Amino acid sequence: TAEPGKAAAPAPPAPAGGFPGAELALQALLFAVTLAALVVLATAKQTVLFPVPVLRAVVPMEAKYVCRYLPVALCATCLYSLLTALGSLRPPTARTLFILLLLDVFYAAVMASATGSGGGVAWIGLKGNSHTRWNKICDTYGKFCRHIGSSVFLALVASIILVLLAVLNAYSLYRRSR
């Protein structure tokens, strides 16, 4: 209550909530990790020369990553991280935090799924599958397999960063609701 003749004190500011510096740093790290994974995946090509004794010739055989799910997920997440980093330069409202929380969870699920898909392809290349007569290729195409493995690892890191961003946005939303 205000005393007679004096103005009422201004309302206390809403709690800022969250860690805006940490969120921006994680978004920048997410952009760098997804971009690096895309570059490594795009350069995952290797050609090996196989001798064919019957023809007395050498045949080039190329290995390249043909699965499209992982690169599309990485590209979408990279763009998302760039857009959210630009959007986080101004203070978010509670509605914006809620939408970011939902999108972070969605992209974390997409990246986790794409990482599992890419990891499955990498595992078959590394170990093969005797039931389907798919031979392992990593003993022949070592550089190719290292690129795929590195890209899958970076995609896993991106998934973890997205989970951390979701936790930070949930905490920020919680702080605003108190």
C-alpha positions in Angstrom: 0.0 0.0 0.0 1.1 3.5 -0.7 1.2 6.2 1.9 -1.0 9.2 1.2 0.8 11.7 -1.0 3.4 9.3 -2.2 3.4 7.3 -5.4 3.1 3.5 -5.3 6.4 1.6 -5.7 6.8 0.0 -9.1 6.1 -3.7 -9.4 9.2 -5.9 -9.1 10.5 -7.0 -12.4 9.6 -10.5 -13.6 12.3 -13.0 -12.9 14.7 -13.1 -15.9 15.1 -16.9 -15.5 17.6 -19.0 -17.3 21.0 -18.4 -18.5 20.9 -16.3 -21.7 24.7 -16.4 -22.1 24.7 -20.2 -21.8 21.8 -20.6 -24.2 23.5 -18.4 -26.8 26.8 -20.3 -26.4 25.0 -23.6 -26.7 23.2 -22.4 -29.8 26.5 -21.3 -31.4 28.1 -24.6 -30.4 25.1 -26.5 -32.0 25.6 -24.5 -35.2 29.3 -25.3 -35.3 28.8 -29.0 -34.5 26.1 -29.6 -37.1 28.0 -27.7 -39.7 31.1 -29.7 -39.0 29.1 -32.9 -39.2 27.7 -31.9 -42.5 31.1 -31.1 -44.0 32.6 -34.3 -42.7 29.6 -36.3 -44.1 29.7 -34.5 -47.5 33.4 -35.4 -47.9 32.8 -39.1 -47.0 33.9 -40.5 -50.3 36.7 -42.9 -51.2 37.7 -44.7 -54.3 39.7 -48.0 -54.1 41.3 -49.8 -57.1 40.5 -53.5 -57.2 42.5 -55.8 -59.4 40.5 -58.2 -61.6 43.0 -61.0 -62.6 40.7 -62.5 -65.3 40.5 -59.2 -67.2 44.1 -58.2 -66.3 42.7 -54.8 -65.3 42.1 -52.6 -62.3 38.5 -51.5 -61.5 37.9 -48.4 -59.4 35.1 -48.9 -56.8 33.8 -45.8 -55.0 32.2 -45.7 -51.6 30.0 -42.8 -50.7 27.3 -42.2 -48.1 23.9 -42.5 -49.8 21.5 -42.4 -46.8 19.7 -39.1 -46.8 18.2 -39.0 -43.3 21.3 -37.9 -41.4 22.4 -35.1 -43.7 18.8 -33.7 -43.9 18.4 -33.8 -40.1 21.8 -32.1 -39.7 20.9 -29.4 -42.2 17.6 -28.7 -40.6 19.1 -28.6 -37.1 21.9 -26.3 -38.3 19.4 -23.9 -39.8 17.3 -24.1 -36.6 20.3 -23.3 -34.4 21.1 -20.3 -36.6 17.6 -18.9 -36.4 17.2 -19.4 -32.7 20.6 -17.8 -32.0 19.5 -14.7 -34.0 16.1 -14.8 -32.2 17.7 -15.0 -28.7 19.3 -11.6 -29.1 16.1 -10.0 -27.7 14.5 -11.1 -24.3 12.1 -14.0 -24.9 8.5 -14.0 -23.7 7.0 -16.9 -21.9 5.2 -18.0 -25.1 8.5 -17.8 -27.0 10.2 -19.9 -24.3 7.5 -22.5 -24.5 7.7 -22.7 -28.3 11.5 -23.0 -28.1 11.2 -25.7 -25.5 8.9 -27.7 -27.8 11.1 -27.2 -30.9 14.3 -28.1 -28.9 12.6 -31.4 -27.8 11.5 -32.1 -31.4 14.9 -31.4 -32.9 16.6 -33.5 -30.2 14.3 -36.4 -31.1 15.0 -36.0 -34.8 18.7 -35.8 -34.3 18.7 -38.8 -31.9 16.8 -40.8 -34.5 19.1 -39.7 -37.4 22.1 -40.5 -35.2 20.8 -44.0 -34.7 20.1 -44.4 -38.4 23.6 -43.2 -39.3 25.1 -45.4 -36.6 23.3 -48.4 -37.9 24.8 -47.8 -41.4 28.2 -47.3 -39.9 28.0 -50.5 -37.8 27.1 -52.6 -40.9 30.0 -51.1 -42.7 32.3 -51.9 -39.8 31.0 -55.4 -38.9 28.9 -56.5 -41.9 25.8 -58.7 -41.7 26.3 -62.3 -42.5 22.5 -63.0 -42.6 22.0 -60.7 -45.5 25.5 -61.3 -47.0 26.5 -57.7 -46.6 30.3 -57.7 -46.2 32.2 -55.3 -44.0 33.8 -52.6 -45.9 35.7 -50.6 -43.3 38.8 -52.8 -43.7 39.0 -51.7 -47.4 37.4 -48.1 -47.2 39.1 -46.9 -44.0 38.9 -43.1 -44.7 35.3 -43.4 -45.7 34.4 -45.2 -42.5 36.3 -42.7 -40.3 34.3 -39.8 -41.9 31.0 -41.6 -41.3 32.0 -42.4 -37.7 33.1 -38.8 -37.0 29.9 -37.5 -38.5 27.7 -39.8 -36.4 29.7 -38.8 -33.3 29.1 -35.1 -34.0 25.4 -35.8 -34.6 25.3 -37.4 -31.1 27.0 -34.3 -29.6 24.3 -32.2 -31.4 21.6 -34.3 -29.8 23.0 -33.8 -26.4 23.3 -30.0 -26.9 19.6 -29.9 -27.9 18.7 -31.8 -24.7 20.7 -29.2 -22.7 18.9 -26.4 -24.6 15.6 -27.9 -23.8 16.5 -28.2 -20.1 17.6 -24.5 -20.0 14.4 -23.3 -21.7 12.3 -25.4 -19.3 14.1 -23.9 -16.4 13.6 -20.4 -17.8 9.9 -21.1 -18.3 9.7 -22.4 -14.7 11.4 -19.3 -13.3 8.9 -17.1 -15.1 6.0 -19.0 -13.7 7.0 -18.6 -10.1 
